[in-house]
Amino acid sequence: MTSPVKVHFHLEQDEDGHPPVAVESLWAEPSAKPDEYVIDNVPFFVRDATIGDTVRVREKDGHRWFDGLVSRSQNSLLRVVFFDRECVETVSERLVAMGCSTEYLREHNLMAVSIPISVNLTNVQAYLQAETDAGRTDFEEPILRQG
């Protein structure tokens, strides 16, 4: 059994300094081909790939760096920022109950959400829009692969 590895992604920051990091590292599993890995966690800032995607890497300075997308999974990626931190757990529980995977980064008050093809993306978007309309959150949709 092979061990997961970190794949590093260079991130371009905008004039407002977003994202707040210049590099994000994602866990990945080796694929059948050399220099190709399957992303194994939900990204907080990366916009090029999400969980389940196969990526090509290049080695530099002892690290594996993202070098391109080989094949896309059917997973969509959303991110939620919280204006009301009291609802983080409630939102996460609701999304997980809908069939999504979530990860929360307290330091940046940001939740990354993976939506598999088996989950109705429209329902997830409607729920998050209701939370946004109520002033508790806002969300972005960096990778949409269904609907």
C-alpha positions in Angstrom: 0.0 0.0 0.0 1.4 3.4 -1.0 1.4 6.4 1.3 -0.3 9.7 0.6 2.0 12.5 -0.4 1.7 16.3 -0.5 1.2 18.1 -3.8 2.0 21.8 -3.7 0.1 24.4 -5.6 1.4 28.0 -6.3 -1.4 30.5 -5.7 -1.7 33.9 -7.4 -2.7 36.6 -4.9 -4.9 39.4 -6.0 -4.4 43.1 -5.2 -6.3 42.5 -1.9 -3.9 39.8 -0.9 -6.3 36.9 -1.5 -5.8 34.1 -1.1 -3.9 34.8 2.2 -1.3 32.2 1.3 1.1 31.8 -1.6 1.2 28.0 -1.6 -1.4 25.3 -0.6 -0.5 21.7 -0.1 -3.1 18.9 -0.7 -2.9 15.3 0.2 -2.8 13.0 -2.8 -2.6 9.2 -3.6 -0.2 8.0 -6.3 -2.0 6.8 -9.4 -1.0 4.0 -11.8 1.2 6.4 -13.8 4.4 8.0 -12.6 4.1 11.7 -11.7 0.3 11.5 -11.5 -1.6 11.7 -8.2 -5.3 11.7 -7.2 -6.2 14.6 -4.8 -7.5 13.3 -1.5 -8.7 16.3 0.4 -10.8 19.4 -0.2 -8.8 22.5 -1.1 -9.3 25.8 0.7 -7.7 28.1 -1.8 -6.7 26.0 -4.9 -8.9 26.7 -7.9 -7.3 24.2 -10.4 -8.3 20.9 -8.8 -10.4 19.3 -6.1 -10.8 16.0 -4.3 -10.9 13.0 -6.7 -9.1 14.9 -9.6 -5.9 13.3 -11.1 -3.1 15.8 -11.4 0.4 15.7 -13.0 3.3 16.9 -10.8 6.9 17.9 -11.3 9.6 17.5 -8.7 11.4 20.6 -7.6 13.6 21.1 -4.5 12.3 17.8 -3.1 8.7 18.7 -3.4 5.9 17.7 -5.8 4.4 20.7 -7.5 1.1 20.8 -9.5 1.9 20.8 -13.2 -1.6 20.3 -14.7 -4.9 18.6 -14.5 -5.0 15.1 -16.1 -8.6 14.1 -15.4 -11.5 15.6 -13.6 -13.6 13.9 -11.0 -17.3 14.7 -11.0 -16.9 16.5 -7.7 -17.9 20.2 -7.4 -16.1 22.6 -5.0 -17.7 25.4 -3.0 -16.2 27.6 -0.2 -18.2 29.3 2.6 -17.0 32.2 4.7 -18.8 32.9 8.0 -20.0 36.2 9.2 -21.7 34.4 12.2 -19.2 31.9 13.5 -21.9 30.4 15.8 -23.4 28.7 12.7 -20.3 26.9 11.5 -21.2 23.6 13.1 -24.8 23.8 12.0 -23.9 24.5 8.4 -21.3 21.7 8.3 -23.8 19.2 9.8 -26.4 20.2 7.3 -24.0 19.9 4.3 -22.7 16.5 5.6 -26.4 15.3 6.0 -26.9 16.3 2.3 -23.9 14.1 1.3 -21.1 16.7 1.1 -17.7 16.6 2.7 -16.5 19.7 4.6 -13.3 20.9 6.1 -13.1 24.1 8.2 -10.1 26.3 8.5 -10.6 28.3 11.7 -7.6 30.6 11.1 -9.3 32.0 7.9 -12.9 31.3 9.0 -13.4 29.3 5.8 -15.2 26.0 5.0 -14.3 24.0 1.9 -17.1 21.9 0.6 -16.9 18.9 -1.8 -20.1 18.0 -3.5 -20.1 14.6 -5.1 -22.1 13.9 -8.3 -24.6 11.9 -6.2 -25.6 15.1 -4.3 -28.1 17.6 -5.8 -25.9 20.6 -6.4 -28.9 22.9 -6.8 -30.2 22.0 -3.3 -26.7 22.7 -1.8 -26.6 26.1 -3.6 -30.2 26.9 -2.4 -29.3 26.1 1.2 -26.1 28.2 1.1 -27.9 31.1 -0.6 -30.5 31.1 2.2 -27.7 31.3 4.7 -26.1 34.1 2.7 -29.4 36.0 2.4 -29.8 35.7 6.2 -26.4 37.5 6.6 -24.7 34.5 8.2 -22.4 33.5 5.3 -21.2 34.1 1.8 -20.0 31.5 -0.6 -18.1 31.1 -3.9 -18.2 28.3 -6.5 -14.7 27.8 -7.8 -15.4 24.4 -9.5 -18.9 23.4 -10.7 -19.1 20.1 -12.5 -22.8 19.2 -12.5 -26.1 20.9 -13.3 
